């Protein structure tokens, strides 16, 4: 979908890579965008993960060694917050047509919150209660 509607979605979807298959693309992106500096954060999601298991936030992308297929995304370091906490919305939609765009929104959804106030401080990068909204960590 990004390939077709790039301009519409590019500001909503973080830059993402699937190393090791896309390791060269990731390395080139880091070089071209000066992302090797510590101020840039990345979220790394293992394959077949669920409930936040194995997810980590890292600031040194060059030290990342992926043996298995992994999702690496540029971390949104200035997220929208509610009362200082990260959150996510799970909305259920049915798209029946793209041109014209026809979308049906189900009446129920889910909001999940991190239980600790947000910070992107380097010493708090591994605190899952700050960075993840998964119900496993935030009951």
Secondary structure, 3 states (H helix, E strand, C coil): CCCCCHHHHCCCCCCEECCCCCHHHHHHHHHHCCCCCCCCCEEEEECCCCCCCCCEEECCHHHCCCCCCEEEEECCCCCCCECCECEEEEEEEEEEEECCEEEEEEEEEEEEECCCCCCCCHHHCCCHHHHCCCCCCCC
